[in-house]
Amino acid sequence: MSGVSIRVELDAVVAEVGRWGFGYLTTVSDDGRPHLLALTPTAVDGGSPTLRFDAGGGRACRNASTRPHVAVMFPPAPHSDGFSLVLDGTATVDGSFVDVEITSALLHRPAP
């Protein structure tokens, strides 16, 4: 089973994220390059799974304001058997915070 990625149901994402700690919020800069910021998210109460990142109001906020399609990658953790948790989402910026509404999630297979 370790050779394949595993889909995570959206209604399980928030509980799953709580097991991982920090993740890399990935936005896209004006010149098309990725920008990664290591942060620990908090869950936002509401209808769809949403994570809040305190991005400090810097580049990640500027990037997400103009290019809201983002990704979050949680590196392998002791409990994950080498899997990484990867989330795709749509970002909105609220002051220094980036809120990411999760649109898909998977446990990405370990490196060979």
C-alpha positions in Angstrom: 0.0 0.0 0.0 3.0 2.4 0.5 3.5 2.7 -3.3 0.2 4.7 -4.0 -1.3 7.9 -2.9 -4.4 7.8 -0.8 -7.3 10.3 -1.1 -8.4 11.9 2.1 -12.1 12.8 2.4 -12.8 16.5 2.8 -14.8 16.0 6.0 -11.7 14.3 7.6 -9.2 16.9 6.6 -9.3 19.1 9.7 -8.9 16.1 12.0 -6.1 14.8 9.9 -4.3 18.1 9.9 -4.3 18.2 13.7 -2.0 15.2 13.7 0.7 16.8 11.5 1.8 20.0 13.1 3.4 22.4 10.7 3.0 22.5 6.9 4.3 24.5 4.0 1.9 27.0 2.6 2.8 27.4 -1.1 1.7 30.4 -3.0 2.9 31.7 -6.4 4.9 35.0 -6.8 4.4 37.6 -9.5 7.2 36.0 -11.6 5.6 32.5 -11.4 8.0 31.1 -8.8 6.6 29.2 -5.8 6.9 30.7 -2.4 6.9 28.4 0.6 6.2 29.4 4.2 6.4 26.9 7.1 3.4 27.5 9.4 1.1 25.7 11.9 -2.5 26.3 10.8 -5.6 26.4 12.9 -9.0 25.2 11.8 -11.7 27.7 11.0 -15.2 26.9 12.0 -17.7 26.8 9.2 -19.3 24.6 6.5 -16.3 23.6 4.4 -12.8 22.6 5.7 -10.8 25.7 6.0 -7.4 26.3 7.6 -6.0 29.6 8.8 -2.4 30.5 8.6 -0.9 33.6 10.3 1.3 34.6 7.4 2.4 37.9 9.0 1.0 40.0 6.2 4.0 39.5 3.9 4.6 37.9 0.5 2.3 34.9 1.1 -0.6 37.4 1.7 0.3 39.4 -1.4 0.6 36.3 -3.6 -2.7 34.7 -2.3 -4.5 38.0 -2.9 -3.8 37.9 -6.6 -3.4 34.2 -7.2 -5.7 32.4 -4.8 -5.0 28.8 -5.9 -2.6 27.5 -3.2 -1.2 24.2 -1.9 -0.2 23.1 1.6 2.2 20.2 2.1 2.8 18.6 5.5 6.1 16.6 5.4 6.2 13.0 6.6 5.6 12.7 10.3 6.5 9.9 12.8 2.9 8.5 12.5 2.7 8.7 8.7 4.8 5.7 7.4 6.6 8.1 5.1 3.5 9.7 3.6 3.1 13.4 3.2 -0.3 15.2 3.5 -0.9 17.4 0.5 -3.8 19.8 0.3 -5.1 22.0 -2.6 -7.3 25.0 -1.9 -8.5 28.4 -2.5 -7.1 31.2 -0.4 -8.6 34.4 0.9 -6.6 37.0 2.8 -7.9 38.6 6.0 -5.3 41.1 7.2 -2.1 39.1 8.0 -4.0 35.8 7.8 -4.4 33.5 4.8 -7.5 31.3 5.0 -7.4 28.2 2.8 -10.6 26.5 1.9 -9.5 22.9 1.1 -10.7 21.6 -2.3 -8.8 18.3 -2.3 -6.5 16.3 0.0 -4.3 13.2 -0.3 -1.7 11.3 1.5 1.2 11.3 -1.0 3.2 8.1 -1.4 6.6 7.9 0.3 9.7 8.5 -1.8 11.0 5.3 -3.4 
